[in-house]
């Protein structure tokens, strides 16, 4: 059974859940009840199926399975580059396993940990369920829960930090610290979110400088040792290693195109539920949607960079999704949800069936 067939099975479960909810007697907000039921069906189905998937599905899964096994035995595998962030990640995963430290539970504990952290975000439970379900069914969520282990955990903590920024700077700072501790590349994404919080003029100036920095990194990617020698600060050295490591890798063209399509589909969803010019103007004035637009713009140049490009989009898309959902009026949130859901499912299926690698890779 390959990923495409698994996704079709999940869609079928979700469809049955929606029919069940639609036929239940409900006097208040039937659309909201159906949407919550769909979200629960997606999340529970994904966690259940991913918990029994093969460790050979996703290159990083196999590597981290071996590394986590050695962590449990307090030993180290030759050839695997351990960093302090690996130790933090493995500690949190083991915590999710209630201290049993069983490598066989990795495929469950990994997405379960991401889900648990995302549920700690600041917001209503329904909004968090909408967000998690849409993220998990997207190309980005599928990668975070099957391949990009450390980045997935780090991104979850970044989302907690962003959601608490207006309410508690202390909680936000603590979550951001955990994000950096679990994956040092979080520095880059935190900087991007900080840049997006400025006015459009300041954002464009900073964005132009960021493009120049990216081109410089691409030029100097062959001189990693020189970069690491210059960076005497340990956390900066780790950060430069992560970025340079990604820049040197090659990736499948299709997944970058589809990751960018996921961003555009999410950004366009609020426009599809607006009924008048006044509502469109009101949408553009909302701070959350402006943040989402700026973050989406930062993805455009990275969409042309092999491997690192879609790794960057993976780190930014969850925030785009969160801020887009927050900008939609409560009266139209269910319609916006189903537009994004349909777009993400379609794109994920296009990846699962359109990629020769994904068609050949057994899921179980």
C-alpha positions, 0 to 999 in steps of 0.5 A: 500500500502506497501513500496515495492509497492511504490518503484516499482511505483517510478521505473516505473515513473523513467523508463517512464522519461528515455524513454521520455528523450531518445526520445527527440532530443538532439545533446549534451550528450544525456546520461547526459540528460537521467541521469538528467531526471532520477534523477529529476524523483526520487527526485520529486517522492520521495518528492511527495510520502513521503509528503503524507505518514502515520506518523505511517510509521517509529517509529521516525516519530510518536514520532517526530510528537508529539514532534514537535506539542508540540514545536509549542505550546511551551509545552513539552510532558511528557516522551519525552527527549528534548535536544538542538538538538531537538530545533534546528531541529524543528526550521529548520523544521519550517523554511522549513514550512515558519514559519507555524509550522504545524505538518501535514507538517512534512512528507514533510518538513523533506525530503525537508529540507534534499534535500535543504541542500544537494543542498547547497553542493559544486559541479556541479548541475548534480553531486548533482542531481546524488548524491541525487537521488542515496541516496534517492533510497537507504536503507540509504536514505529511512531510513533518510527520513522516520525514522532517522529524526535528523540523516538525517538532521545532515548528510546533514550538514556533507556532506556540510562541506565535500564538502566545505573543500578544498574550504572554511574552514569557510563554512565547519566549519559552516556546521560541527557546524550545524551538531553537533547542530542538532545531537550530534552523528555527533562528531563520524562521523566527527572524522571518516572522519578526520581519513580517511584523513590520510595515510593508515598506520595512518588510520589503527592505528587509526581504530584499536584504534576506534575498541577498543573504540567501544568494551569499549562502548559496555562493559560499555553500561549498566553503562550509568548513570556512563558514564554521571556522569563522563562527566561533559561537556554538549556536551560530555554528550549529545554525550555519551547519543546518542551513549549509547542509540543506543548501548542498542537498538536491530535492524533487522538483515536484514537491517544491512546486506543490508546497508552494501551491499549498501556500497559494491555495491557503492564501486564496481561501478567504477570498473565495468566501467574501461576498462583497467588495467591502468584505475584501477590503476588510480582509486586507486590513486585518493584521493576521491576513497581512502577516500571512501575505508577507510570509507567503511572499517570503516563500516565492524566491525559496521555491526556486532553491533545491531542497532547502526551498521546500524545507523553508516553506515547511517552516513558514506554511503552518504560520500562514495557515494559522493567520489565514484562519484567524482572519476569516469571519466566524460566519464563514470559517467552515466554508474557508476550512473546506476550501483549504481542505479540498485544496490540500487533499488534492495537492497531497494526492497529486504528490502521492500519485505524481511522484515516481518515488512516492508511488514506489515507496511502500507505506506499511 
